[in-house]
């Protein structure tokens, strides 16, 4: 299944956003804590890359992307994401499966190019 880009995003802008918002080219979570929307050092998880730094989810480290919507943190979240909530869940899962990976940009870029369309 291909996820259609939305909210002004393209495949290329999704990739450039991830690279810009994850300075270290590695997953910002760790095996003990899991993934973090924002590690406080300029790095973000896959979903966190597309959220403004002042977004309420940034302080909720253990809330899934659907939890942000269903839990009432931001019921309009899909209005700012580059692909659907289901697509973002799958992108985040790919990210989470890569904890410890030193080349997360490459992993996520390949996923985006394969699973998304403009």
N, C-alpha and C positions, 0 to 999 in steps of 0.2 A: 504494500500500500504506500502511496505517495501522499505526503502532507503538503498542502498548498500554502505557500508563504502568504502572509497577510500583514495588515497594519503598516504598510510601506516597506516591509522587509523584502529582500531578495536572498537567494542562496548566498551570494557573495557578501552581502551586508551582515547576514547571520554569522558567517565565518569570521569576518573582520571584527565584529562585536565580541565574539568569544576570545579572539586573540588579544584584543585591547583590554578586556576585563579580566584576563587571567595571565598576569605578568610572568608567572613562573613556568608556564607550559606543563603543569602537572595538576592532578586533582588536588583541590584544596582541603579535602577531608583527610581523615586517616582511619586506619582500621578500627581504632577504639571509639572514635567519636562519630564516624560516618561523614557524610558530606555536609558542607557548610554553605549557606547562601552567600556569605561574605566572611572571609577570614580576618578582616580588619587590617590586612596588609595589601589591599588592592587586588586581591584574587577572589573569584566568585565561582560557584558551581555552575552547571549548565543553565539552570533556570535563573539563578542569581545574576548571570551576565546580562539578562534582559530586564532586570528590575532596577529602578532608580535606587541609589544608596539610601534614600530616606523612606523607601517603601516599608510598610509595617512587617512584611515577611522577613526582612533582613534580621530582625531580632528573634525570629522563631526558627531555631536551628533544626528542630526535629519535626517539622511540618512538611508534608509532601505538597507538590504543586496543586493537586486536587484538594488537599486539606486547606490550602490558602483560600480557595473558593468556598468549599463546603463548610469550613469552620468560621466563615464570616470575616476573615481577615481582609479579603478583597474579593467580593463577589463579581467584580467587573474585570478580573485579572486578564481574561482572554482578549480584552481590548488593547492590551499593550504587548502581548506575546507575538513572536514571529510566525508561529504555527499553532494549531489547535492544542487544547489541553492534553488530549490523548497523545499527540505527537510530542509535546514537551515532556510528558511522562516517560515516553520511550527514549527520548534524547537523554533525559536525566538518568534513566536506568543504565544506558550505555556509559554515561559518565561515572555513575556509582560503581559499576562493574570494573572500572579502570582505576580505582583507588590505588595509589602507588605508581601508576604509569608516569613515565617521564616525558611522554609525548602526547599529552591529552589533546592538544590542538589537532594533531594529525588524526587521531582516533575519531574525534567529533566531526572534523571536516569530512572524512570518508563517510560517516553516518549521514550527515546532512546531504552530501552530494548524491548518495544512493536513495535516501528516503524522502527527499523534499523536491518540490518543483515550484517554479515561479509562475 
